[in-house]
Amino acid sequence: MRLAPVLTCLDMVLDNQNIYVFVPGKNWKLSLAELVAYFKGRNRGFEFSEVTPAFFTVKVEGALSTSTAADMGGFIKIGKVVTNLATWTVKEAFLQESKQAQAQIRMSFSTSGIVDEMVDATSGKSVFGVSVYFLERSFRPVARAMQRFVGSSLKHELAAHGRRSGFIGFPRNRPQPQLSHVEVLKKGLVERKAEVLFCVGKEQTFVSTTVAVHDPFEFQKRDIGRPFQRKIFGMPPRLARIMINLAFCTAGKSLLDPFCGVGTILQEALLAKARVIGLDVNPWCVEASKENLEWLKKQYSLEDAAYAVLPGDSRRLTEKIRQNVDCIATEPDLGPPLRHVATTTYATKIISKLTPLYYDFLESAHQTLTKDGRLVLITPHIKTRSGEPVTMNIEEKAVNIGFKKVALFPKDVRARDNTAYENLIETASLIDEEERHKIGREIHIFQK
C-alpha cells in the first residue's frame, strides 16, 4: 500500500503515528538494506522520512511488535517517536544558546507524554537515560550539553509528577553520549520506558522512547553456545539473520543453504519459522548442522521446526532437492585463510580458482528456486597490498543465466529529499568486513 506522506509540520506532537527510529549497527548501509527487505518481504507499508548513518526514521503501517529487534540482525535500538521538533530550533537552542529555543524544547517534552509513560511503567524512583544521535558534525562539540539538557528537563518533569529520579551518566572517555544496547538491557530501560533517544536530523529532530534493543547475549548463545562452531570464516548469527531477511525468508517459506557448514543460516531461518534444507559436501558439516539444529530446537522450544540436512554437491542441487524452494541464502568457499594482505596477483588466482564453483552453483540454484524466488549470495572481497580489492564478477553471469538483479535500495522507498538514500540507489552489492579481515564478504541479491 502507498502510505500518506510523512508528517512535515514541525514543533508538534505526533498524534498516535507509528513512526519509529532505527539505530543501525556499524554497517549502516547493510542495516538499511535489511530494513527495506524486512518490510517488503512482509508486504508491510512503510516510508522513510530520514536516512542518516546514525539513524533512520520510518513511518510504518501498524505498530511494531517487541520482537522486531530480535527478528533483525543489523540494528542496535528501535525507538517509538513521541514528538518532533524543527532542527533549526535545536540549532538555535544549542549552537546559538537561545533561551527561547530551549524553552520551546522543554515545552515539547512537557506535552509529549514521554514522562507519563515513565511514571506509568514503574513505581518508586525513576531511573532513566538519554542517548543523542545527530547527522551534522556541528553538533559534536555540544552533544554532551544536549544530553544533559534533555536529562535535566525530564528530571524537572518527573519532579512535577511527584517522582524522584536518577539520570544515568557516562564515562568521560565515551566518544558520544549514547547508552550501549548492553547497558539498556542490563538496566531494564526498555521495560520501564526509560531511555529517551534524541535524534537530530537534517530538517526534523525526533524524540523517541526505546521499545526494543539488540540482544547480543542471545546471538552469542547461538554462536558459541551451540555444540559445534567453525572458527575459520565462521559466519556470525547476526549476519545470517540479515541474509534471511534479504532473502524474504518469512514464516512458512522454504529456505535452502547449499553450503550450510555448521548450520548458522539454517538456525536463523528456523527461528523465523521457515522450513529449512541444508546441503554440504563435507560429511562432518552435515552431522554438525544436524546437532546444532537439534540443540536450537530444544533451546527455543521449536516443537514444529521443519528441517533436513543432507550430504550433496551444490552444483547438482536437483539430484537432492526434489521440490523448488522459495529462497536460497548461502556463503560458498571464500578461499584459503590469509595471514597477510594478499598481492593482487595472488588474490586474482584465488578468485580464478573459485569462479567455476560459483558459476556452476548459479546454474543449479536457478533450476531449484521457485519463480520470483530470491538468492542471497556471498562472494569473496579480497583486500590487496595495492589498496584495490579483488572481487568476483558474478552479476553478469547471474543475469546471463536468467536471474534479475535486485535493487538493494529501491527508488519507491527513498527518503523524502534525502541525499544519503539517493546516493545508494545504484548500489548493486554490499560489503561486510572488519579491519582485521583479509577477506571480506560481498553480498549480492538476485531474483529468478
Secondary structure, 3 states (H helix, E strand, C coil): CCCCCCCCCCCEECCCCCEEEEEECCCHHHHHHHHHHHHHHCCCCEEEEEECCCCEEEEECCCCCCCHHHHCCCEEEEEEEEEEEEHHHHHHHHCCCCHHHHHHHHHHHHHHCHHHHHHHHCCCCEEEEEEEEECCHHHHHHHHHHHHHHHHHHHHHHHHCCCCEEECCCCCCCCCCCCCHHHHHHCCCCCCCCEEEEEECCCEEEEEEEEEECCHHHHHHHHHCCCCCCCCCCCCHHHHHHHHHHCCCCCCCEEEECCCCCCHHHHHHHHCCCEEEEEECCHHHHHHHHHHHHHHHHHCCCCCCCEEEEECCHHHHHHCCCCCEEEEEECCCCCCCCCCCECHHHHHHHHHHHHHHHHHHHHHHHHHEEEEEEEEEEEEEECECCCCCEECCCHHHHHHHCCEECCCCCHHHCCCCCHHHHCCCCCCCEEECCCCCCEEEEEEEEEC
